[in-house]
């Protein structure tokens, strides 16, 4: 791992990139020196290890060489524009190759091609990345008719990996939500994997797992946007080394005294960072925040093991979406069925929230009709009380 990091954070002699890349490389060196590897280093390291193991990595999508949010920079251009440099070339003499292509602006056509490629090339990692997760809308026929159901219909496995940048961060319609709930509604009978990963090391292991399994399953990842450079979204190099693996559930790393915990917050994705910051600011040492990094198949056994050690605690589900969006409804119902427990969601709670939503919509419509200025947007974290009975 150390040799890989040295390779991808060192420019070859005689190659002069654009000035911005020089600044990026200075940042890489600082990240490695501080043992705080960010998303770009974790992702590129995963590809590098697969290439060294002899597996080709193929990636396509709109602006994937640089990355929509300028984090990847897998292919560098020289300052004069005359030459390019593949950062994952030259790792070893007999390594496989990284093939990465900026595609045409057709999600349907490109994703369909990559699905077919993945079925014919199971020993290699095939990735399609949407420029924004919302853009998967243009390829939903491929998801519905091929990716989620192809193995059941035709007996052909696919290890296609789909990266969908996801998160409400003020960029407006079609640049915010990858519609996680829609992909969860396609899940059944272990037909694919849906993940919402927060840490670079966990993404590293998730990508590698696609080829270490002795079978193939499509992987849908709600990949981060602001998390690409979030100060809390960093991993130590030891989290990439021997004895480490992909963790479907991440426990709270700040809990020093488990006996002092009386409430557990269950969440997935970037809302964890909001909750963790609030917990630290308010010094709420009585609360633990647990992240579900894999949403389907639901990590039932690992969660049961966690709960068996904390039978008296109160568990609360947290999400950043409205009640009809995100992993809340779909994941809760599928997990409850799989667990064999009697899980109940208060129907009165749902009814109250729906009434509140209608009142908010009515008041906003009235304000617009009366010419009132636009309301300030206030972020709230919705919570759902979940009661488990053995």
Beta strands, then each sheet from edge to edge (+ up, - down):
strand 1: 57-61
strand 2: 75-77
strand 3: 84-86
strand 4: 98-102
strand 5: 125-130
strand 6: 161-164
strand 7: 192-195
strand 8: 218-221
strand 9: 249-250
strand 10: 263-267
strand 11: 287-292
strand 12: 294-296
strand 13: 314-319
strand 14: 342-344
strand 15: 382-385
strand 16: 387-389
sheet 1: 4+ 1+ 5+ 6+ 8+ 7+ 12-
sheet 2: 2+ 3-
sheet 3: 9+ 11- 10- 13- 15+
sheet 4: 14+ 16-
end
